[in-house]
């Protein structure tokens, strides 16, 4: 989880037992690779899946393709796969029938060109389509109620207004259909329009009828002055530019890319760029004595939610699910060489399907590079004066998604000591709210408020960013269990006569109900994924430790709709039994339930009480 938009959230996983660190880096990059069951769908395979569906007799004429991805094979099939062997190849597709407002899921066998399954998923909506970002502004600006609200504010040239499209969030029961919301900003000739919100005006659009079903106008507030632009000229006086910093690898990089497989400093793993989850790691392992020891089968951003803490009628519904409603992978921005990525980075493309099912290439979607990691290990012998130091190197694999006003960089950082770090960098623009006050001392900040004044007539409302990562561990194999370690002082007594003793107590989780946990700083609480059937040379069970970083709990009321929609935010840590169908912490699709838009399955949260072997699956239900 993460709170405060300008901070970093770190979840650091470090190996604790059983790995040795001896060999140098692998060689230079290689291109081309034999096919693998986890390879993402190619452009040809996407086209084939769509063609097969469109040829079906009952396929809707007004179809939009929300998802066209690999239907990942079973874990057993992947782990038993031998290079060169045949394997099944299937596509998973989510389709919206625009005319009838029906959502379907399909599975296609790409080897036999057959539809294996086609089923309607009742009462749900797929994520926001790219096309809808273009349609909503036209629909809103044609509505007479919205036009009247603009004229009340002295705005008659509607071309100067920027419409920002949102998922619906919480809606009233009388509204049905595929609903989206529209916010208005005065853009004029600017690039940065976020600093000029037209506060108080929100429209709800039914995308089935392409009509505005509601316009709220809670009153006219002063329009803020023009926003500051982003370019150097607009910023004004700049600090003195630092001297050039040159990153050079004269002998080439130390990692090897072979298709979707990457090798670096004993690490070996696969990656894919998923349109919903973004960057996904597969089959992460570490070489030890000629043996590849598995650590993670799959790691990905499962869900993310940004609830806003302003109870105002125009703000209380704002709680963006940036994975399930918007799709962080599809909204990844092309990485700019020497800007988004250092000069020694290699930038990799990804292939997605657009709203009509047509394959396209997102250029420079993923970046990979090596960087200096400071001191890895050092000891200075004060008696002999001998100094021994090992300089660290790190491998960074990352992407950046831009969702409205925010930009999110997700970094997977591989360390030479066996640690794997997930680093989240949040940047962009805080979402603004228009107010009448110009200064903080205009009585405005003297009372309890849910935001801070950041410019004239502009408040940045308080909010939180919660990231949920699903980590499927296979530490030295699939037979894993999970424990919790807490540190505390030893009791006073004969075993602690000088009161200096403290211990780390390890507790085994026996059920999923027990394994719903929060952080505990006084106890230095961490969690371990352990293989009870494997031991190292000292007799310890091999295991991997999960070390949480900066974090918080949700400040929303436990009864709030957001905490019902996003149950994963109620705890920092969840351990669940492995289930390949439980990939999304708040559900796969959006469902309307009792007048509130939910992510399936969210109308009621249930947790299984029985558990045999625990797997790390953050937020699985």
C-alpha positions in Angstrom: 0.0 0.0 0.0 1.0 3.6 -0.4 -0.1 7.0 0.9 0.9 10.5 -0.3 1.4 11.1 -4.0 4.9 12.5 -3.8 6.4 9.6 -1.8 7.8 6.2 -2.8 6.3 2.9 -1.8 8.8 0.1 -1.4 8.2 -3.6 -0.9 11.5 -5.3 -0.5 11.9 -9.1 -0.7 15.3 -10.4 0.3 16.6 -14.0 0.4 17.6 -15.2 3.8 18.8 -18.8 3.6 20.3 -21.2 1.1 21.7 -19.1 -1.8 25.3 -18.6 -2.7 26.6 -15.6 -4.7 29.7 -16.5 -6.7 29.7 -16.2 -10.5 30.1 -13.1 -12.7 27.6 -11.7 -15.1 26.2 -13.3 -18.2 27.1 -12.2 -21.7 25.7 -9.7 -24.1 22.2 -9.4 -25.5 20.9 -12.1 -27.8 17.8 -11.8 -30.0 15.4 -14.5 -31.0 14.3 -17.5 -28.8 12.5 -20.7 -29.1 8.8 -20.4 -28.3 7.7 -20.7 -24.7 4.2 -21.3 -23.2 4.3 -17.9 -21.4 5.2 -15.9 -24.4 2.6 -13.1 -24.9 0.4 -13.2 -27.9 2.0 -12.0 -31.1 0.3 -9.6 -33.5 -0.6 -12.6 -35.7 -2.1 -14.5 -32.8 -4.2 -11.5 -31.7 -5.5 -11.1 -35.3 -6.3 -14.8 -35.5 -8.2 -14.8 -32.2 -10.3 -11.8 -33.3 -10.9 -13.3 -36.7 -12.1 -16.6 -35.2 -14.6 -14.8 -32.9 -15.9 -12.5 -35.6 -16.6 -15.5 -37.8 -18.9 -17.0 -35.2 -22.6 -16.8 -36.0 -23.7 -15.2 -32.7 -20.9 -12.7 -32.5 -22.2 -9.2 -31.8 -22.0 -6.7 -34.7 -21.3 -3.8 -32.4 -18.4 -5.5 -30.6 -15.5 -3.8 -28.7 -12.5 -5.8 -27.5 -11.6 -5.0 -23.9 -9.0 -7.7 -23.5 -7.1 -10.0 -25.9 -4.3 -11.7 -24.0 -2.7 -15.1 -23.6 -4.8 -17.5 -21.6 -1.9 -18.6 -19.5 -1.4 -22.4 -19.3 -1.5 -24.2 -16.0 1.5 -23.9 -13.7 2.1 -27.7 -14.1 2.3 -27.3 -17.8 4.8 -24.5 -17.6 7.0 -26.1 -15.0 7.1 -29.4 -16.9 7.7 -27.7 -20.3 10.9 -28.8 -22.2 12.4 -26.5 -24.8 11.2 -27.5 -28.3 8.2 -29.5 -27.0 4.7 -28.7 -28.2 2.3 -26.8 -25.9 -1.2 -25.5 -26.0 -1.8 -21.9 -27.2 -5.0 -20.1 -26.1 -6.3 -16.6 -26.1 -8.5 -15.1 -23.5 -10.8 -12.3 -24.7 -13.3 -9.9 -23.1 -15.9 -8.5 -25.5 -18.5 -5.8 -25.0 -21.7 -5.9 -27.1 -22.2 -2.1 -27.3 -25.7 -2.4 -28.8 -27.1 -4.7 -26.1 -24.7 -3.7 -23.3 -23.6 -7.2 -22.6 -20.2 -8.5 -21.6 -18.7 -11.8 -22.7 -15.6 -13.8 -22.0 -14.2 -16.1 -24.6 -11.4 -18.6 -24.8 -9.9 -19.5 -28.2 -7.7 -22.5 -29.1 -5.2 -21.0 -31.5 -3.8 -24.4 -32.5 -7.2 -25.7 -33.8 -8.8 -22.3 -34.5 -11.8 -23.1 -32.3 -13.8 -21.3 -29.7 -13.4 -23.3 -26.5 -15.8 -21.1 -24.5 -18.1 -18.2 -24.9 -20.2 -17.0 -22.0 -22.0 -13.9 -20.9 -20.9 -12.4 -17.6 -24.1 -10.8 -16.3 -24.2 -7.3 -14.7 -20.6 -6.3 -15.4 -18.7 -3.8 -17.4 -15.3 -4.0 -19.0 -12.7 -1.2 -18.4 -12.8 2.2 -20.0 -12.0 2.0 -23.7 -9.6 4.3 -25.4 -12.3 5.3 -27.9 -14.5 6.5 -25.0 -12.0 9.2 -24.1 -12.8 10.7 -27.5 -16.6 10.1 -27.5 -17.4 11.4 -24.0 -16.2 15.0 -24.6 -18.3 15.3 -27.8 -21.4 14.0 -26.0 -20.9 16.2 -22.9 -20.3 19.4 -24.9 -23.5 18.8 -26.9 -25.6 18.7 -23.8 -27.7 21.9 -23.1 -27.5 21.5 -19.3 -23.7 21.3 -19.4 -23.6 24.3 -21.8 -25.8 26.3 -19.4 -23.4 25.5 -16.6 -20.5 26.8 -18.6 -22.3 30.0 -19.6 -23.0 30.7 -15.9 -19.2 30.8 -15.5 -18.7 33.1 -18.5 -17.5 30.3 -20.8 -19.1 30.5 -24.2 -16.3 28.9 -26.3 -16.6 25.3 -25.5 -13.6 24.4 -27.5 -11.5 25.9 -24.7 -12.9 23.3 -22.2 -11.0 20.1 -21.7 -13.3 17.1 -20.7 -11.6 14.5 -18.5 -13.2 11.1 -18.6 -13.5 8.9 -15.4 -15.0 5.6 -14.5 -18.4 6.1 -12.8 -17.5 5.1 -9.2 -20.5 5.3 -6.9 -23.7 6.1 -8.7 -27.4 6.5 -7.9 -29.7 3.5 -8.3 -31.8 5.2 -11.0 -28.9 5.2 -13.4 -28.2 2.1 -15.4 -26.2 1.1 -18.4 -22.5 1.7 -19.2 -21.8 4.9 -17.2 -18.8 7.2 -17.3 -18.3 10.6 -15.6 -16.9 13.8 -17.1 -15.0 16.5 -15.3 -14.4 19.9 -16.9 -11.3 22.1 -17.0 -10.6 25.4 -18.7 -7.8 24.7 -21.1 -7.8 27.6 -23.5 -4.5 27.4 -25.3 -2.6 25.6 -22.6 -1.2 22.1 -22.4 -1.5 21.9 -18.6 -5.2 22.3 -17.9 -5.3 20.6 -14.5 -4.7 23.8 -12.6 -8.0 25.3 -13.9 -10.8 23.0 -12.7 -14.4 24.2 -13.5 -15.5 23.2 -10.0 -19.0 22.0 -9.2 -19.9 20.7 -12.7 -19.9 16.9 -13.2 -21.7 15.0 -16.0 -22.7 11.3 -16.1 -22.8 9.8 -19.6 -24.6 6.6 -20.7 -22.3 5.2 -23.3 -25.0 2.8 -24.6 -27.2 5.7 -25.6 -24.3 8.2 -25.9 -26.3 10.7 -24.0 -25.7 12.7 -20.8 -28.1 11.3 -18.1 -27.2 13.8 -15.3 -25.4 17.1 -14.9 -24.7 18.3 -11.3 -23.9 22.0 -10.7 -23.2 22.8 -7.1 -22.5 26.5 -7.6 -20.2 28.9 -9.3 -16.7 29.3 -7.9 -13.9 31.6 -9.2 -11.9 30.2 -12.0 -8.2 29.9 -11.1 -5.6 31.9 -13.1 -3.8 30.2 -16.0 -1.8 27.2 -14.9 2.0 27.0 -15.1 3.2 25.0 -18.1 5.7 22.2 -18.0 8.5 23.4 -20.4 11.7 25.0 -19.1 10.7 28.4 -20.4 7.5 28.4 -18.4 9.1 27.3 -15.2 11.1 30.5 -14.9 14.4 30.9 -13.1 16.2 27.5 -13.0 18.9 26.4 -10.7 22.5 26.0 -12.0 22.7 23.0 -14.3 24.9 20.3 -12.9 28.0 19.1 -14.7 27.5 16.2 -17.2 27.1 12.8 -15.8 28.2 10.1 -18.3 27.0 6.5 -17.9 29.2 4.2 -20.0 29.5 0.5 -20.5 32.3 0.2 -23.0 32.2 -3.6 -23.0 28.5 -3.8 -23.4 25.7 -4.7 -21.0 26.0 -7.6 -18.5 22.5 -8.9 -19.1 21.2 -11.2 -21.8 17.8 -11.0 -23.4 16.6 -14.1 -25.3 13.1 -13.5 -26.4 11.1 -12.9 -23.2 13.8 -14.4 -21.0 16.4 -12.3 -19.2 19.6 -13.5 -17.5 21.8 -11.3 -15.2 24.2 -12.1 -12.4 22.7 -15.6 -11.7 19.2 -14.3 -12.0 17.0 -15.8 -14.6 13.4 -14.8 -15.3 10.8 -14.1 -18.0 8.8 -10.9 -18.4 5.7 -9.9 -20.3 3.9 -6.6 -20.7 0.2 -7.2 -19.9 -2.4 -4.7 -21.0 -4.1 -4.8 -17.6 -1.4 -5.5 -15.1 1.5 -3.9 -16.8 4.9 -5.5 -16.3 4.7 -9.1 -15.2 7.6 -11.3 -14.0 7.4 -15.0 -14.5 9.5 -18.0 -13.3 12.0 -16.0 -11.4 14.9 -18.1 -10.3 18.5 -17.8 -9.0 21.4 -20.0 -10.1 23.3 -21.8 -7.3 26.0 -24.3 -8.0 24.8 -25.0 -11.5 21.2 -25.4 -10.3 18.4 -22.9 -11.1 16.5 -22.5 -7.8 12.9 -21.1 -8.2 11.8 -18.2 -6.1 8.7 -16.6 -7.8 6.4 -18.2 -10.3 4.5 -14.9 -11.1 4.6 -11.3 -9.8 2.4 -8.4 -11.0 0.5 -5.4 -9.9 -2.9 -6.9 -9.2 -4.9 -3.8 -8.4 -4.5 -0.2 -7.4 -7.0 2.2 -5.9 -6.9 6.0 -5.2 -9.6 7.0 -2.8 -10.1 10.8 -2.2 -10.9 12.0 1.3 -13.1 14.9 0.4 -16.7 14.4 1.4 -18.0 17.0 -1.0 -20.8 15.7 -3.3 -18.6 16.2 -6.4 -15.6 14.3 -4.8 -17.0 11.5 -2.6 -17.4 9.1 -5.6 -13.7 9.5 -6.7 -11.8 6.3 -6.1 -10.0 5.3 -9.2 -9.2 1.6 -9.7 -6.3 2.2 -12.0 -5.8 -1.5 -12.9 -9.3 -2.8 -13.1 -11.0 0.3 -14.5 -8.3 1.9 -16.6 -5.6 -0.8 -17.3 -2.1 0.4 -16.4 -0.4 -1.7 -19.0 -2.4 -0.4 -21.9 -1.9 3.2 -20.6 1.9 2.8 -20.4 3.6 5.8 -22.1 6.5 5.3 -24.5 9.8 5.8 -22.7 11.9 8.7 -23.8 15.6 7.7 -24.2 18.0 9.6 -21.9 15.0 11.1 -20.1 12.7 8.4 -18.8 15.5 6.0 -19.0 19.3 6.5 -18.6 21.5 6.4 -21.7 22.6 2.8 -21.1 19.0 1.5 -21.1 17.5 -0.8 -23.7 13.9 -0.1 -24.5 11.5 -2.9 -25.5 8.3 -2.9 -27.4 5.0 -4.6 -26.5 2.1 -5.8 -28.6 -1.5 -5.1 -27.6 -5.0 -5.2 -29.1 -6.9 -2.0 -29.6 -10.7 -1.4 -29.0 -11.5 -3.1 -32.3 -9.2 -6.1 -31.7 -6.6 -4.8 -34.1 -3.0 -5.5 -32.9 -0.7 -2.6 -32.5 2.8 -2.1 -31.2 3.4 0.1 -28.2 7.0 1.2 -28.8 9.5 1.6 -25.9 7.0 0.2 -23.4 9.6 -1.4 -21.1 13.0 -0.3 -20.1 15.9 -2.3 -18.7 19.3 -1.1 -17.5 22.1 -1.6 -15.0 23.1 0.9 -12.4 25.6 1.4 -9.6 24.2 0.1 -6.3 26.6 1.6 -3.8 28.6 -0.6 -1.5 27.5 -4.3 -1.6 29.9 -5.4 1.2 32.9 -3.9 2.9 35.2 -4.5 5.8 38.2 -2.5 6.9 40.6 -4.4 9.1 41.7 -1.9 11.7 44.6 -4.0 12.8 46.3 -4.7 9.5 44.9 -1.7 7.6 43.6 -4.0 4.8 40.4 -2.9 3.1 38.1 -5.2 1.2 35.1 -3.7 -0.6 32.6 -5.1 -3.1 30.8 -2.6 -5.3 27.2 -3.4 -6.0 25.4 -3.5 -9.4 21.7 -3.5 -9.8 19.4 -4.5 -12.7 16.2 -2.4 -13.2 13.3 -3.5 -15.3 10.5 -0.9 -15.4 7.6 0.8 -17.2 5.7 4.1 -16.7 1.9 4.4 -16.9 0.1 7.7 -17.2 -3.5 7.7 -16.0 -5.0 11.2 -16.2 -3.1 13.5 -14.0 -0.8 10.9 -12.4 2.3 9.1 -13.7 3.3 5.8 -12.1 6.7 4.2 -12.6 6.9 0.5 -11.5 10.4 -0.7 -11.0 11.6 -4.2 -10.4 15.1 -4.0 -9.0 17.3 -7.1 -8.9 20.2 -7.1 -6.5 23.4 -9.2 -6.6 22.8 -10.4 -3.0 19.6 -12.2 -4.0 17.2 -9.4 -3.0 14.3 -8.4 -5.3 12.9 -4.9 -4.7 9.6 -3.4 -6.0 9.9 0.4 -6.1 7.0 2.6 -7.0 7.6 6.2 -8.1 4.6 8.5 -8.2 4.8 11.8 -10.1 2.7 13.9 -12.4 0.1 16.4 -11.1 -2.1 16.2 -8.0 -5.8 16.4 -8.7 -7.0 19.9 -8.0 -10.2 21.2 -6.5 -11.5 24.8 -7.1 -12.2 26.9 -4.1 -13.1 30.6 -3.4 -10.1 31.3 -1.2 -6.8 32.8 -2.6 -4.7 32.5 0.5 -4.3 30.0 3.4 -4.9 32.7 6.0 -8.3 33.7 4.5 -9.9 31.7 7.3 -10.0 28.7 5.0 -7.2 26.7 6.7 -8.3 27.7 10.2 -11.0 25.0 10.3 -10.9 21.2 9.7 -10.4 20.7 6.0 -9.8 17.7 3.7 -7.1 19.4 1.6 -4.4 22.0 1.4 -4.3 25.2 -0.5 -1.5 24.9 -3.1 -2.3 27.9 -5.4 -4.8 30.7 -5.7 -8.3 29.1 -5.7 -6.8 25.6 -5.8 -6.8 22.9 -3.1 -5.1 19.5 -3.4 -7.6 17.2 -1.6 -6.2 14.5 0.7 -6.1 11.1 -0.8 -4.2 7.8 -0.7 -2.6 5.5 -3.2 -2.9 1.7 -2.5 -1.0 -0.7 -4.6 -1.7 -4.4 -4.4 0.9 -6.9 -5.7 0.1 -10.5 -6.2 3.2 -12.5 -5.6 3.1 -16.3 -6.3 6.1 -17.7 -4.6 7.7 -21.1 -5.4 10.7 -21.1 -3.1 12.7 -24.2 -4.1 9.5 -25.7 -5.4 5.7 -25.5 -5.0 5.6 -26.9 -1.5 5.6 -23.6 0.4 4.1 -22.2 3.6 4.1 -18.8 5.2 5.2 -17.6 8.6 5.4 -14.3 10.5 8.3 -13.1 12.5 7.9 -10.6 15.4 10.7 -9.2 17.6 10.1 -8.5 21.3 12.0 -8.2 24.6 12.6 -11.4 26.6 10.5 -11.6 29.8 12.3 -10.6 33.0 13.6 -13.6 34.8 16.4 -16.1 35.2 16.8 -16.4 31.4 17.2 -12.6 31.1 18.8 -11.4 34.4 20.3 -8.2 32.8 17.2 -7.3 30.9 19.1 -7.0 27.6 17.6 -10.0 25.9 15.3 -9.9 22.9 14.0 -12.6 20.6 12.4 -13.1 17.1 9.4 -15.4 17.3 8.2 -17.2 14.2 4.5 -18.2 13.9 3.2 -20.5 11.2 -0.1 -19.5 9.5 -2.6 -22.3 9.5 -5.4 -20.7 7.6 -6.2 -17.8 5.4 -8.2 -16.2 8.2 -5.0 -16.1 10.3 -2.9 -14.8 7.4 -4.7 -11.4 7.0 -2.1 -9.1 8.6 -1.0 -5.5 9.2 2.4 -4.1 9.7 3.8 -3.7 13.2 6.8 -1.4 13.5 7.5 -2.0 17.3 7.7 -5.7 16.5 9.7 -5.3 13.3 7.2 -7.6 11.7 8.2 -9.4 8.5 6.9 -12.5 6.7 8.7 -15.5 5.3 7.7 -17.9 2.5 9.3 -21.2 3.5 9.7 -24.6 1.9 9.3 -27.2 4.7 10.6 -30.0 2.4 13.9 -28.3 1.6 16.9 -27.5 3.9 20.2 -25.8 3.4 23.6 -26.9 4.7 22.9 -25.7 8.2 19.6 -27.5 8.4 17.4 -24.4 8.1 14.4 -24.6 5.8 15.0 -22.5 2.7 12.9 -19.4 2.7 12.4 -15.9 1.4 11.6 -12.9 3.5 9.0 -10.2 2.7 10.2 -6.8 4.2 7.5 -4.1 4.0 8.6 -0.5 3.4 6.9 2.9 4.0 3.2 2.4 4.4 -0.1 3.3 6.1 -3.6 2.0 6.8 -6.7 3.5 5.0 -8.1 6.5 6.7 -11.6 5.9 5.3 -14.3 4.6 7.5 -14.4 0.8 7.6 -18.0 1.0 6.3 -17.2 3.2 3.3 -18.1 2.0 -0.1 -14.4 2.1 -1.2 -13.3 -0.3 1.5 -16.1 -2.6 0.5 -15.1 -2.4 -3.2 -11.4 -2.7 -2.4 -11.2 -5.1 0.6 -7.5 -5.6 -0.1 -6.7 -2.2 1.5 -7.9 -3.4 4.9 -4.6 -5.3 5.6 -1.1 -4.9 4.4 -0.5 -8.6 3.9 -2.6 -11.5 2.7 -1.5 -15.1 2.3 -3.9 -17.4 0.4 -3.8 -20.8 -1.1 -2.8 -20.8 -4.7 -5.7 -20.5 -7.1 -5.0 -19.6 -10.8 -8.4 -18.0 -11.1 -7.7 -15.5 -8.4 -5.6 -13.0 -10.1 -7.3 -9.7 -9.3 -7.5 -8.3 -5.8 -10.8 -6.5 -6.3 -12.2 -8.6 -9.1 -11.8 -8.8 -12.9 -14.7 -6.8 -14.1 -17.0 -4.0 -12.8 -20.4 -5.0 -11.5 -23.3 -2.8 -10.4 -24.7 -3.9 -7.1 -27.3 -2.0 -5.0 -26.7 1.2 -6.8 -22.9 1.2 -6.3 -20.4 0.2 -9.0 -18.2 -2.6 -7.7 -15.4 -4.8 -9.0 -16.4 -8.4 -9.2 -16.7 -10.1 -6.8 -17.3 -7.4 -4.3 -20.9 -7.3 -3.2 -19.8 -9.6 -0.4 -16.3 -10.5 0.7 -15.7 -14.1 1.8 -12.4 -15.7 2.8 -11.8 -19.4 2.8 -11.0 -20.7 6.2 -9.2 -23.9 5.2 -5.7 -23.9 4.1 -3.1 -26.6 3.2 -0.2 -24.9 1.5 -0.1 -21.1 1.5 1.0 -19.1 -1.5 1.5 -15.3 -1.5 -1.4 -13.8 -3.4 -2.0 -10.3 -2.2 -5.7 -9.6 -1.8 -6.9 -12.9 -3.3 -10.3 -13.9 -2.0 
